[in-house]
């Protein structure tokens, strides 16, 4: 009888063990190693426990959030293998970015390699000096389970002593990190090597600056100025929504750019840029831009930009806000922080408007269309992009300024775009925890203008009309003047490159002299008015008068021909912004409110 009872007890115990195992939540662990960095491969081991079903599908993203282009990251994956129950099992690709593993319901270990030799802020790279990665181009996830937490153990190459990432450490486990879900893992870039770490505190939060590469920066000055920039940015929203922040900086011979992340950013800088005031302030402007994304787009965001679908395009009409406003605020923040002078800020305003109004694409594509079409245009420019496209960065920055001035005017200099952005942040991120729609964003602006903004959005956001800039700038006592207005000089309207040793047309401006004469991109300029040329003929055009005809001998596809070009007037705008000599009290009040963070 006792033996029977023991048998039943054992059976019940086994049933409980099996049931407990069956009910255990699925678990994911990653191990990232780099035993031969000079070959440019990361090696990934991925362990998946507790997943049911005879097959397990693993997916790798095809793009990186913040950089809106399908980049086909799976093309760099090699040597994919899977084991289940300690034995190799069948695996196969079922589409361009999904691998199907015949797991049979057992725990699975997957290994694969990723070739990484593209050092940009949006891709991954490893060589003998360091490793850098973005999660979307290295880590797969089990399809349908992005919400699951995971741990990541990084095994640095021998002699590499540092790992820099925004992921939190697992206590007591060196170089082991936790991610609450795949979105967080994907949004936490990692720098591995012997990078220099600079540190400063801003708003009570530790900020690290992981510096890869030699560069001519002064650590004390740089961290002090970065602190000023970050503190000014936080004043817009009234809080810093992170407990730690990381800047990863790649100091290179050439290049630049940045990409925002949840509690970090990656910046590219020319290693000699810190040695000139222009280069130094340019870097701090990039710091301001990417740091402002901590709020604008990473938390206050268009509805379509998160949660992300990593398998295809995620369309939005609102990148002119997400990126354009961020560019606008980068200029404003560096002014408020005392990084740039009043004159430099005025020059930035004039330069931004000049750039937008001189781009023919400004009359072809709206800010909303530019945002929506980013997937096929912004990162894939061609020789005609100048005529057919306009960056939502530049147009959005101008629109951000106009809306800021509109709010200042409507509130008699008591409110700014800061107030609208903070209210939108509080409403959609803190209260509703979701993105806003196009209409909700407009309504958020209207709460501070006190009137319908349908006309503004119709003309300037969804349309191509030119604003009366001086009418807006008058609110803060600034005038805009076209210094080219009274000039009567000719312009060819074509960009010429001599990089091949021969003058070759690279851009033909819509409706310009070259456009109307029929000059084409890739035409080689052999001679002008009977004389051989070997340089950019634009240098010679100012010697002629408007209405003159120049005879160009060109080679087009190996065929020599003559093209007469009638020189038209240069219609290029060149704005200069100045403060009015005798501003009114209202203008003084509005200006001070605008360029201060009070």
C-alpha positions as CSV (number, residue, x, y, z in Angstrom):
1,X,0.0,0.0,0.0
2,X,2.8,2.4,0.9
3,X,4.5,1.6,-2.5
4,X,1.3,2.5,-4.4
5,X,1.1,5.8,-2.5
6,X,4.7,6.6,-3.3
7,X,4.0,5.8,-7.0
8,X,1.0,8.2,-7.1
9,X,3.0,10.9,-5.3
10,X,5.8,10.6,-7.9
11,X,3.4,10.7,-10.8
12,X,1.7,13.8,-9.4
13,X,5.1,15.4,-8.8
14,X,6.2,14.7,-12.4
15,X,2.8,16.1,-13.7
16,X,3.4,19.3,-11.7
17,X,7.0,19.6,-13.1
18,X,5.8,19.1,-16.7
19,X,2.9,21.5,-16.2
20,X,5.2,24.1,-14.7
21,X,7.6,23.7,-17.6
22,X,4.8,23.9,-20.1
23,X,3.5,27.1,-18.5
24,X,6.9,28.8,-18.3
25,X,7.1,32.0,-20.2
26,X,9.2,31.9,-23.3
27,X,12.7,33.3,-22.8
28,X,15.3,34.7,-25.1
29,X,19.0,35.2,-24.6
30,X,21.6,36.5,-27.0
31,X,25.4,36.1,-27.0
32,X,27.4,38.5,-29.2
33,X,31.0,37.7,-29.9
34,X,33.7,38.9,-32.3
35,X,36.6,36.5,-32.3
36,X,38.1,37.8,-35.6
37,X,37.2,41.5,-35.9
38,X,39.5,42.1,-38.8
39,X,37.2,39.9,-40.9
40,X,34.3,42.2,-40.1
41,X,32.0,39.6,-38.7
42,X,29.9,39.6,-35.6
43,X,28.8,36.2,-34.3
44,X,25.4,35.8,-32.7
45,X,24.1,32.9,-30.5
46,X,20.4,33.1,-29.8
47,X,18.8,30.8,-27.3
48,X,15.0,30.4,-27.3
49,X,13.2,28.5,-24.6
50,X,9.6,27.7,-24.0
51,X,8.3,28.3,-27.5
52,X,5.5,26.0,-28.7
53,X,4.8,24.7,-32.1
54,X,6.6,22.5,-34.6
55,X,8.2,25.5,-36.3
56,X,9.8,28.7,-35.0
57,X,10.1,31.7,-37.3
58,X,13.0,34.2,-36.7
59,X,12.9,37.6,-38.4
60,X,15.5,40.3,-39.0
61,X,14.4,43.9,-39.6
62,X,14.9,45.4,-43.1
63,X,15.3,49.0,-41.9
64,X,16.5,51.1,-38.9
65,X,14.0,53.4,-37.2
66,X,15.0,57.0,-37.6
67,X,16.5,56.3,-41.1
68,X,13.6,55.8,-43.4
69,X,14.9,53.5,-46.1
70,X,14.6,49.8,-46.7
71,X,18.2,48.7,-46.2
72,X,17.8,44.9,-46.5
73,X,19.9,44.0,-43.4
74,X,19.4,40.2,-43.9
75,X,21.7,40.3,-46.9
76,X,24.6,40.3,-44.5
77,X,23.6,37.1,-42.6
78,X,25.7,34.0,-43.1
79,X,26.1,30.5,-41.6
80,X,22.7,30.3,-40.0
81,X,22.3,27.0,-38.1
82,X,19.8,25.8,-35.5
83,X,19.8,23.1,-32.8
84,X,16.8,21.7,-30.8
85,X,17.2,19.2,-28.0
86,X,21.0,19.2,-28.6
87,X,20.7,18.1,-32.2
88,X,20.9,20.0,-35.4
89,X,17.5,20.6,-37.0
90,X,16.3,21.8,-40.4
91,X,16.1,25.5,-41.0
92,X,15.3,27.4,-44.2
93,X,14.5,30.9,-45.4
94,X,10.8,31.4,-46.2
95,X,11.2,35.0,-47.3
96,X,13.9,37.6,-47.6
97,X,14.2,38.3,-43.8
98,X,12.6,35.2,-42.1
99,X,14.2,31.9,-41.2
100,X,12.0,28.9,-40.2
101,X,13.4,26.5,-37.7
102,X,11.9,23.0,-37.3
103,X,12.0,23.2,-33.5
104,X,9.4,20.5,-32.8
105,X,8.4,22.5,-29.7
106,X,11.8,22.1,-28.1
107,X,14.2,24.7,-26.9
108,X,16.3,26.1,-29.7
109,X,19.8,27.5,-30.1
110,X,20.5,29.4,-33.3
111,X,23.9,30.7,-34.4
112,X,24.7,33.0,-37.3
113,X,27.3,35.5,-38.5
114,X,26.7,39.1,-39.6
115,X,29.0,40.8,-42.0
116,X,29.4,44.4,-40.7
117,X,31.6,46.8,-42.6
118,X,29.5,50.0,-43.1
119,X,30.4,52.6,-40.5
120,X,27.4,54.9,-40.5
121,X,25.1,55.9,-37.7
122,X,22.4,53.5,-39.0
123,X,24.3,50.4,-39.8
124,X,26.9,48.1,-38.1
125,X,30.7,47.9,-38.3
126,X,33.6,46.0,-36.9
127,X,37.3,46.0,-37.6
128,X,40.5,45.5,-35.7
129,X,40.1,48.8,-33.8
130,X,36.5,48.6,-32.6
131,X,33.0,47.3,-33.1
132,X,29.7,49.2,-33.4
133,X,26.2,47.9,-34.0
134,X,22.6,48.9,-34.4
135,X,20.3,46.1,-33.2
136,X,18.1,46.0,-36.2
137,X,21.0,45.0,-38.4
138,X,22.4,42.3,-36.1
139,X,19.7,40.7,-33.9
140,X,16.7,38.6,-35.0
141,X,13.6,38.1,-33.0
142,X,10.9,35.4,-32.9
143,X,8.1,36.5,-35.2
144,X,5.0,37.6,-33.2
145,X,7.0,38.0,-30.0
146,X,8.6,41.4,-30.1
147,X,7.1,42.1,-26.6
148,X,9.3,39.5,-24.9
149,X,12.2,40.6,-22.7
150,X,15.7,39.3,-23.4
151,X,19.3,39.4,-22.1
152,X,22.4,40.1,-24.1
153,X,25.9,39.1,-23.2
154,X,28.7,40.8,-25.1
155,X,32.0,39.0,-25.4
156,X,34.5,41.7,-26.5
157,X,37.5,40.8,-28.5
158,X,40.6,40.2,-26.5
159,X,42.2,43.5,-25.5
160,X,39.0,45.4,-25.7
161,X,37.9,46.6,-22.3
162,X,34.7,48.7,-22.8
163,X,31.1,48.2,-23.9
164,X,29.0,51.4,-24.2
165,X,25.2,51.1,-24.6
166,X,22.0,52.5,-23.2
167,X,20.9,49.0,-22.1
168,X,20.9,48.4,-18.3
169,X,23.4,46.0,-16.9
170,X,22.3,42.7,-15.2
171,X,23.7,42.9,-11.7
172,X,26.7,40.8,-11.1
173,X,27.2,39.7,-14.7
174,X,29.9,41.6,-16.6
175,X,28.9,42.9,-20.1
176,X,25.4,41.3,-19.7
177,X,22.4,43.5,-20.4
178,X,18.7,43.3,-20.3
179,X,16.1,44.6,-22.7
180,X,12.4,44.8,-21.7
181,X,11.4,44.0,-25.3
182,X,12.8,43.8,-28.8
183,X,12.0,47.4,-29.6
184,X,14.4,48.4,-26.7
185,X,17.1,46.0,-27.9
186,X,16.8,47.3,-31.4
187,X,16.9,50.9,-30.2
188,X,20.1,50.6,-28.1
189,X,23.3,50.9,-30.2
190,X,26.4,49.4,-28.8
191,X,30.0,50.6,-29.0
192,X,32.7,48.0,-28.2
193,X,36.4,48.6,-27.9
194,X,38.7,50.9,-25.9
195,X,36.8,54.2,-26.5
196,X,37.4,57.2,-24.2
197,X,34.5,57.9,-21.8
198,X,33.7,61.5,-21.0
199,X,31.1,62.1,-18.3
200,X,28.9,65.0,-17.2
201,X,25.7,65.4,-15.3
202,X,22.6,67.2,-16.7
203,X,19.4,67.7,-14.8
204,X,20.6,65.2,-12.2
205,X,21.2,62.5,-14.8
206,X,24.5,60.9,-15.7
207,X,25.5,61.4,-19.4
208,X,28.4,59.5,-20.9
209,X,30.2,60.4,-24.1
210,X,31.9,57.4,-25.7
211,X,34.5,58.8,-28.0
212,X,35.9,56.5,-30.7
213,X,38.9,57.7,-32.7
214,X,41.5,60.4,-32.1
215,X,40.2,64.0,-32.4
216,X,41.2,67.5,-31.4
217,X,38.6,68.1,-28.7
218,X,39.1,69.6,-25.3
219,X,37.2,67.3,-22.9
220,X,36.5,69.9,-20.3
221,X,35.2,72.5,-22.7
222,X,33.2,69.9,-24.7
223,X,31.4,68.4,-21.8
224,X,30.6,71.8,-20.3
225,X,29.1,72.9,-23.6
226,X,27.2,69.7,-24.0
227,X,25.8,70.1,-20.5
228,X,24.5,73.6,-21.5
229,X,22.9,72.3,-24.6
230,X,21.2,69.3,-22.9
231,X,19.9,71.5,-20.1
232,X,18.4,74.0,-22.6
233,X,16.7,71.2,-24.5
234,X,15.1,69.8,-21.3
235,X,13.6,73.2,-20.5
236,X,11.3,72.9,-23.5
237,X,9.5,69.9,-22.0
238,X,10.1,70.5,-18.3
239,X,11.6,67.1,-17.6
240,X,14.2,64.6,-18.6
241,X,12.5,61.2,-19.2
242,X,15.5,59.0,-18.8
243,X,17.8,57.9,-15.9
244,X,20.9,57.6,-18.1
245,X,21.9,59.0,-21.5
246,X,24.7,57.9,-23.8
247,X,26.4,59.7,-26.7
248,X,28.4,57.5,-29.0
249,X,30.7,59.6,-31.1
250,X,32.7,58.3,-34.1
251,X,35.5,60.7,-34.9
252,X,36.6,59.9,-38.5
253,X,38.5,61.4,-41.3
254,X,35.3,62.5,-43.0
255,X,31.6,62.1,-42.6
256,X,29.0,63.2,-40.1
257,X,25.3,62.8,-39.2
258,X,23.4,61.4,-36.2
259,X,20.7,58.9,-35.3
260,X,18.4,59.2,-32.3
261,X,17.6,56.4,-29.9
262,X,15.5,55.8,-26.8
263,X,18.1,56.9,-24.3
264,X,21.2,57.4,-26.5
265,X,22.4,58.7,-29.9
266,X,25.2,58.0,-32.3
267,X,27.0,60.9,-33.8
268,X,29.5,61.1,-36.6
269,X,32.1,63.9,-36.6
270,X,35.2,64.8,-38.6
271,X,38.1,64.4,-36.2
272,X,39.5,67.9,-36.9
273,X,36.1,69.7,-36.6
274,X,36.6,70.6,-33.0
275,X,39.5,72.8,-33.9
276,X,37.5,75.6,-35.6
277,X,34.6,77.6,-34.2
278,X,32.5,76.7,-37.2
279,X,33.2,73.0,-36.8
280,X,32.8,73.0,-33.1
281,X,29.5,74.8,-33.1
282,X,28.4,72.6,-35.9
283,X,29.0,69.5,-33.7
284,X,27.1,71.1,-30.8
285,X,24.2,71.8,-33.2
286,X,24.2,68.1,-34.0
287,X,24.3,67.3,-30.3
288,X,21.3,69.6,-29.8
289,X,19.4,68.0,-32.8
290,X,19.8,64.4,-31.7
291,X,19.2,65.1,-28.0
292,X,16.0,67.0,-28.8
293,X,14.8,63.7,-30.4
294,X,14.7,62.3,-26.9
295,X,11.3,64.0,-26.7
296,X,10.4,64.8,-30.3
297,X,9.9,61.5,-32.2
298,X,11.1,59.0,-29.5
299,X,8.2,60.0,-27.2
300,X,6.2,62.7,-28.8
301,X,5.6,61.0,-32.2
302,X,3.3,60.6,-35.2
303,X,1.0,57.7,-34.7
304,X,2.5,55.7,-37.5
305,X,6.0,55.8,-36.0
306,X,5.7,53.2,-33.4
307,X,5.3,50.4,-32.5
308,X,7.3,49.7,-35.6
309,X,6.7,47.2,-38.3
310,X,10.3,46.2,-39.1
311,X,9.4,44.3,-42.2
312,X,8.2,47.2,-44.4
313,X,7.9,50.9,-44.7
314,X,6.1,52.9,-41.9
315,X,4.6,55.9,-43.6
316,X,3.9,59.3,-42.1
317,X,3.1,62.8,-43.4
318,X,4.6,64.3,-40.3
319,X,8.4,64.0,-40.6
320,X,8.5,67.7,-41.2
321,X,7.6,68.0,-37.5
322,X,9.7,65.0,-36.2
323,X,12.8,66.1,-38.1
324,X,12.2,69.6,-39.3
325,X,11.1,71.0,-35.9
326,X,14.1,69.2,-34.4
327,X,16.4,71.0,-36.8
328,X,14.7,74.3,-35.9
329,X,15.1,73.7,-32.2
330,X,18.7,72.7,-32.6
331,X,19.4,76.2,-33.9
332,X,17.2,77.8,-31.2
333,X,18.8,75.7,-28.4
334,X,22.3,76.5,-29.3
335,X,21.3,80.2,-29.4
336,X,19.7,80.0,-26.0
337,X,22.7,78.1,-24.6
338,X,25.0,80.9,-25.8
339,X,26.8,78.6,-28.2
340,X,26.0,80.8,-31.2
341,X,25.7,84.6,-31.3
342,X,22.8,86.7,-32.3
343,X,24.4,87.4,-35.6
344,X,25.0,83.7,-36.3
345,X,21.4,82.9,-35.4
346,X,20.1,85.5,-37.8
347,X,22.4,84.1,-40.5
348,X,20.9,80.6,-39.9
349,X,17.4,82.0,-40.2
350,X,18.3,83.7,-43.5
351,X,20.2,80.7,-44.8
352,X,17.4,78.3,-44.0
353,X,14.8,80.3,-45.9
354,X,17.2,80.9,-48.8
355,X,17.9,77.2,-49.2
356,X,14.2,76.3,-49.2
357,X,13.2,79.0,-51.6
358,X,16.0,78.4,-54.1
359,X,15.2,74.7,-54.4
360,X,13.0,74.1,-57.4
361,X,11.5,71.0,-55.6
362,X,9.9,73.4,-53.1
363,X,7.3,74.2,-55.8
364,X,6.8,70.6,-56.7
365,X,6.5,68.7,-53.4
366,X,4.9,69.8,-50.1
367,X,6.3,69.2,-46.7
368,X,3.7,66.4,-46.1
369,X,4.5,64.8,-49.4
370,X,8.2,65.0,-48.8
371,X,7.7,63.2,-45.4
372,X,5.5,60.5,-46.9
373,X,7.9,59.9,-49.9
374,X,11.0,59.7,-47.8
375,X,11.2,55.9,-48.3
376,X,11.8,56.4,-52.0
377,X,13.3,59.9,-52.3
378,X,15.2,61.3,-49.2
379,X,17.9,58.6,-49.1
380,X,17.9,57.8,-52.8
381,X,18.7,61.1,-54.5
382,X,19.5,61.3,-58.2
383,X,20.5,64.0,-60.7
384,X,16.9,65.4,-60.8
385,X,16.1,65.3,-57.1
386,X,17.0,69.0,-56.8
387,X,14.1,69.8,-59.2
388,X,11.6,67.3,-57.7
389,X,12.2,66.9,-54.0
390,X,12.7,69.1,-50.9
391,X,14.0,67.8,-47.6
392,X,11.5,67.8,-44.8
393,X,14.4,68.8,-42.5
394,X,14.8,72.2,-44.2
395,X,11.2,72.9,-45.0
396,X,10.1,71.6,-41.6
397,X,12.6,73.9,-39.8
398,X,11.2,76.9,-41.6
399,X,7.6,75.9,-40.8
400,X,8.5,75.4,-37.2
401,X,9.8,78.9,-37.0
402,X,6.7,80.3,-38.6
403,X,4.4,78.5,-36.2
404,X,6.5,79.7,-33.3
405,X,6.1,83.3,-34.5
406,X,2.4,82.7,-35.1
407,X,2.0,81.6,-31.4
408,X,4.0,84.5,-30.2
409,X,1.9,87.0,-32.1
410,X,-1.4,85.4,-31.1
411,X,-0.5,85.4,-27.4
412,X,1.1,88.9,-27.3
413,X,4.5,87.5,-26.7
414,X,3.5,85.3,-23.7
415,X,3.6,81.8,-25.3
416,X,5.8,80.0,-27.8
417,X,6.0,76.8,-29.7
418,X,7.7,75.4,-26.6
419,X,4.3,75.6,-24.8
420,X,2.6,73.8,-27.7
421,X,5.2,71.0,-27.8
422,X,5.1,70.5,-24.1
423,X,1.3,70.3,-24.1
424,X,1.4,67.8,-27.0
425,X,4.0,65.8,-25.1
426,X,2.0,65.7,-21.9
427,X,-1.2,64.7,-23.8
428,X,0.0,62.0,-26.2
429,X,3.1,60.6,-24.5
430,X,2.5,61.0,-20.8
431,X,-1.3,60.8,-20.7
432,X,-2.4,58.6,-23.6
433,X,0.9,56.9,-24.3
434,X,0.4,56.9,-28.1
435,X,1.3,58.8,-31.2
436,X,-0.7,61.8,-32.5
437,X,-2.6,61.9,-35.9
438,X,-2.0,64.7,-38.4
439,X,-5.2,66.4,-37.3
440,X,-4.4,66.1,-33.6
441,X,-1.1,67.8,-34.1
442,X,-2.8,70.7,-35.8
443,X,-5.4,70.9,-33.1
444,X,-2.5,71.1,-30.6
445,X,-1.1,74.1,-32.3
446,X,-4.5,75.8,-32.6
447,X,-4.9,75.7,-28.8
448,X,-2.1,78.3,-28.7
449,X,-2.9,80.3,-31.8
450,X,-6.5,80.6,-30.7
451,X,-7.8,80.2,-34.2
452,X,-8.1,77.7,-37.0
453,X,-4.8,77.0,-38.8
454,X,-6.5,75.3,-41.8
455,X,-5.3,78.1,-44.1
456,X,-1.7,77.8,-42.9
457,X,-1.6,74.0,-43.2
458,X,-3.4,74.0,-46.6
459,X,-0.9,76.6,-48.1
460,X,2.4,75.6,-46.5
461,X,2.2,72.1,-45.2
462,X,0.1,70.4,-47.8
463,X,0.6,73.1,-50.5
464,X,3.5,74.9,-52.2
465,X,2.7,78.5,-51.6
466,X,5.5,80.9,-50.5
467,X,4.8,82.5,-47.0
468,X,5.2,86.2,-46.4
469,X,8.2,85.8,-44.3
470,X,8.5,89.4,-43.2
471,X,4.9,89.4,-42.0
472,X,5.9,86.6,-39.6
473,X,9.3,87.9,-38.6
474,X,7.9,91.3,-37.8
475,X,6.5,89.8,-34.6
476,X,10.1,89.6,-33.2
477,X,11.4,92.7,-35.0
478,X,13.4,91.0,-37.7
479,X,13.4,91.9,-41.4
480,X,14.4,89.7,-44.3
481,X,16.1,91.3,-47.4
482,X,17.0,89.7,-50.7
483,X,20.5,91.1,-51.4
484,X,20.3,89.8,-55.0
485,X,17.1,91.6,-55.7
486,X,18.6,94.4,-57.9
487,X,21.3,92.4,-59.6
488,X,21.0,91.6,-63.3
489,X,23.5,88.9,-64.0
490,X,23.3,85.7,-66.1
491,X,23.2,82.2,-64.7
492,X,23.8,79.0,-66.6
493,X,21.6,76.9,-64.3
494,X,23.8,73.8,-64.4
495,X,26.2,72.2,-62.0
496,X,29.5,71.1,-63.5
497,X,31.9,68.6,-62.0
498,X,35.6,68.2,-62.9
499,X,36.4,65.3,-60.7
500,X,37.0,63.0,-63.7
501,X,39.4,65.6,-65.2
502,X,36.7,66.7,-67.6
503,X,33.9,69.2,-67.1
504,X,30.7,67.1,-66.9
505,X,27.1,68.3,-66.2
506,X,25.8,66.8,-62.9
507,X,22.6,68.9,-62.4
508,X,20.4,70.9,-64.7
509,X,18.1,73.4,-62.8
510,X,14.5,73.4,-63.8
511,X,13.6,76.3,-66.1
512,X,17.1,77.7,-66.1
513,X,19.2,78.6,-69.1
514,X,20.7,75.1,-69.5
515,X,17.3,73.5,-69.0
516,X,15.6,75.5,-71.8
517,X,18.6,75.0,-74.1
518,X,18.5,71.3,-73.8
519,X,21.7,70.6,-71.9
520,X,21.7,67.2,-70.2
521,X,23.2,65.6,-67.2
522,X,26.3,63.7,-68.1
523,X,27.1,66.0,-71.1
524,X,30.8,66.7,-71.3
525,X,31.6,70.3,-72.0
526,X,34.4,70.5,-74.6
527,X,34.4,74.1,-75.7
528,X,32.5,77.4,-75.2
529,X,32.4,80.0,-77.9
530,X,35.2,78.4,-79.9
531,X,37.6,77.9,-77.0
532,X,38.4,74.7,-75.3
533,X,37.5,74.4,-71.7
534,X,38.9,72.2,-68.9
535,X,37.2,73.8,-65.9
536,X,33.8,74.6,-64.6
537,X,32.4,77.1,-67.1
538,X,30.2,78.7,-64.5
539,X,33.3,80.7,-63.5
540,X,33.2,82.4,-66.9
541,X,29.4,83.1,-67.1
542,X,29.5,86.4,-65.1
543,X,31.6,87.9,-67.9
544,X,28.5,87.8,-70.2
545,X,25.3,89.8,-70.1
546,X,21.7,88.5,-69.6
547,X,20.4,87.6,-73.1
548,X,23.8,86.7,-74.6
549,X,24.0,83.4,-76.3
550,X,27.0,81.1,-75.6
551,X,27.8,78.2,-78.0
552,X,28.7,75.0,-76.2
553,X,30.4,72.1,-77.9
554,X,29.6,69.0,-75.9
555,X,30.0,65.2,-76.1
556,X,26.9,63.3,-75.3
557,X,27.3,59.5,-75.3
558,X,30.4,59.9,-77.5
559,X,28.6,62.1,-80.1
560,X,29.9,65.6,-80.5
561,X,27.3,68.3,-80.9
562,X,26.8,72.1,-80.6
563,X,24.2,73.6,-78.3
564,X,23.5,77.3,-78.2
565,X,22.5,78.5,-74.7
566,X,20.7,81.8,-74.2
567,X,21.7,83.1,-70.8
568,X,18.8,84.0,-68.6
569,X,18.8,86.2,-65.5
570,X,20.0,84.7,-62.3
571,X,16.8,84.3,-60.2
572,X,18.7,83.0,-57.1
573,X,17.6,84.5,-53.8
574,X,20.1,85.5,-51.1
575,X,18.4,86.6,-47.9
576,X,19.9,88.5,-45.0
577,X,18.1,88.8,-41.7
578,X,18.5,91.9,-39.5
579,X,16.9,93.2,-36.4
580,X,14.9,96.4,-37.0
581,X,16.7,99.6,-35.8
582,X,13.9,100.7,-33.5
583,X,11.8,97.7,-32.3
584,X,8.5,98.4,-30.5
585,X,8.0,97.2,-27.0
586,X,5.9,94.4,-28.2
587,X,8.6,93.3,-30.6
588,X,11.3,93.4,-27.8
589,X,9.1,91.4,-25.5
590,X,8.3,88.8,-28.2
591,X,12.0,88.5,-29.2
592,X,13.2,88.0,-25.7
593,X,10.6,85.4,-25.0
594,X,11.5,83.6,-28.3
595,X,15.3,83.3,-27.8
596,X,15.1,82.7,-24.1
597,X,14.0,79.6,-22.2
598,X,12.1,81.5,-19.5
